[in-house]
Amino acid sequence: MSFPALAFVDLETTGATATADRITEVGIIEVDEDGVREWSTLVNPGTPISPFIESLTGISNAMVADAPPFEDVAAEVLERLGGRIFIAHNARFDFGFLKNEFKRAGHDFRATVLCTVKLSRKLFPQHARHNLDSLIARHGLVVSERHRALGDARLIHQFWQQLCADVAPDLLAATVTKLTARPSLPANLDAGVIDTLPDGPGVYLFYGENDLPLYVGKSTGIRKRVLSHFAADHATAKEMTLAQQVRRIDCIATGGEIGALLKEAALIKSLQPIHNRSLRRNDDVCFWQLVEARQGEWRPQLMLARDLVPHDENLFGPFKTSREAKRVLQELARNHRLCHALLGLEKVKPGNPCFSHQVQQCKGACVGKEPVSFHSARLMAALGKLRVEPWPFAGPACIREGDDLHLIDRWRHLGTVSADADMHDLPDAALPVFDQDNYRILLKARERLAPLAQNR
């Protein structure tokens, strides 16, 4: 079968982040009924090329010093790509960089995109690796200039030519059609939003009419997760309603899943989107704190999270409300035959039995039948599973995740900075109020915590 006009594209760049790094070289091979045409140009990125990138690509700062900036070649690149299927290896990388460069130059670039990594996986699922070096070895592709834009574009074109010669035409056509199909999107959502969705971890936000926050979600693969909301073949009633209401999507990339979880929890609390389960603010969050009333006698005292001081110990919880805290304590008292009077759950005159003792549900600490020290020991054991994990460091700690550094102190998230930040220049952040959602997120990640001093 014959395919429409094609463009085999490869870029060289100063790094891997499309929003921050820049293009240093563009290579395009145009294929249509008039034949095959090759074109390439160096690009001045306006930012230094690192020694690592120079050693990988062979493109130095001196080579691009007199090259045109992207905005000077944007019109020609746009003309060469216009109306063609955009074919690249790991196409999201190349398309993302061009999309951002065109945006800086004032152009809205859109294209039908075909990724040869995905194409290879679909056609040759028996193979584990599908990077360009693997394709070179497996298909005997002829290398001219590896890690240069036009040289790698030639390799992609060679791979395509082999597929056209060796793969059944109907199978190739069906696979290409499936991989280039545009996902179904809500009628009120701009189709161009698909091209802006990142593949990696982070948070996404759906907004409705009048920029009303509808939903905040997180994922280790934002693009795939966002599009799944609009898959009509398996959407829930909630997601169908959401799809009808959404007008705009924002995304916030994070270094990994921990950052996405922390950001999601913070945004749900601040924006209170109508389709999210509400996360309780810290105003009502509380703990039981064991306080020594007298020698050997410990009694629970209800403490609101906002009233805790940094070094408070003997904490058990957290609980969403004081009502929940009392319900849990009552249940523990019933299951462990604890004294309601000593727990503060029932008011009795000193020396009088509590009601639970009268119905044989208390061992008698209230009337001296059980030493208060024994009662305190049993209380501590009963509360054991609810104990707040002691902070394992003398000072702040951090979690490195991708390009991010999460700063943590006593289970409080102080903030997130670049992993390359100079620790000496970090401001002293005020210790925020204990947040139960952040605590649970960070507790699961405690093995990744490292003292901040080690990173100074």
GIMO-V559979 format. One record per backbone hydrogen bond with DSSP energy under -0.5 kcal/mol. CO is the residue of the C=O (numbers start at 1). NH is the residue of the N-H. If there is no record, write none. Layout:
CO/NH, CO/NH
This chain:
5/85, 6/31, 7/9, 7/87, 8/29, 10/27, 12/24, 12/25, 16/18, 17/20, 17/21, 22/14, 24/43, 25/12, 26/41, 27/10, 28/30, 28/39, 29/8, 30/37, 31/6, 32/35, 35/32, 37/30, 39/28, 41/26, 43/45, 44/70, 48/50, 50/54, 51/55, 52/56, 53/57, 54/58, 58/60, 60/64, 61/65, 64/67, 68/44, 69/72, 69/73, 70/73, 70/74, 73/77, 74/78, 75/79, 76/80, 77/81, 78/82, 81/84, 84/112, 85/7, 85/87, 86/88, 86/114, 87/9, 88/90, 88/91, 88/116, 90/93, 90/94, 91/95, 92/96, 93/97, 94/98, 95/99, 96/100, 97/101, 98/102, 99/103, 100/104, 101/105, 102/107, 103/106, 107/109, 111/113, 112/86, 114/88, 114/116, 115/119, 116/120, 117/121, 118/122, 119/123, 120/124, 124/127, 131/135, 132/136, 133/137, 134/138, 135/139, 136/140, 136/141, 141/143, 145/148, 148/152, 149/153, 150/154, 151/155, 152/156, 153/157, 154/158, 155/159, 156/160, 157/161, 158/162, 159/163, 160/164, 161/165, 162/166, 163/167, 168/172, 169/173, 170/174, 171/175, 172/176, 173/177, 174/178, 175/179, 176/180, 177/181, 186/189, 190/193, 191/194, 192/195, 193/196, 193/197, 194/197, 198/223, 200/222, 201/254, 202/219, 203/252, 204/217, 205/250, 206/214, 206/215, 207/247, 207/248, 208/211, 209/212, 212/208, 213/274, 214/275, 215/206, 217/204, 219/202, 221/225, 222/226, 223/227, 224/228, 225/229, 226/229, 227/230, 228/231, 230/232, 231/234, 231/235, 236/240, 237/241, 238/242, 239/243, 240/244, 241/245, 242/245, 242/246, 248/207, 250/205, 252/203, 256/260, 257/261, 258/262, 259/263, 260/264, 261/265, 262/266, 263/267, 264/268, 265/269, 266/270, 267/271, 267/272, 268/272, 273/276, 278/280, 281/284, 285/305, 286/318, 286/319, 287/289, 287/303, 288/316, 289/291, 289/301, 291/293, 291/299, 294/297, 296/298, 297/293, 297/294, 299/291, 301/289, 303/287, 304/307, 304/308, 305/308, 305/434, 309/312, 314/290, 315/388, 316/288, 319/286, 321/325, 322/326, 323/327, 324/328, 325/329, 326/330, 327/331, 328/332, 329/333, 330/334, 331/335, 332/336, 333/337, 333/338, 337/363, 338/340, 339/343, 340/345, 340/346, 341/344, 346/348, 349/352, 354/358, 355/359, 356/361, 356/362, 357/360, 364/367, 364/369, 364/370, 365/368, 366/351, 371/374, 371/375, 372/376, 373/377, 374/378, 375/379, 376/380, 377/381, 378/382, 379/383, 380/384, 381/384, 383/386, 384/387, 386/317, 396/452, 397/408, 398/450, 399/406, 401/404, 403/419, 404/401, 405/407, 405/417, 406/399, 406/408, 407/414, 407/415, 408/397, 409/412, 412/409, 412/414, 415/407, 417/405, 418/421, 421/423, 422/425, 423/426, 427/429, 430/432, 434/436, 435/439, 436/440, 437/441, 438/442, 439/443, 440/444, 441/445, 443/446, 445/448, 446/449, 450/398, 451/454, 452/455, 453/456
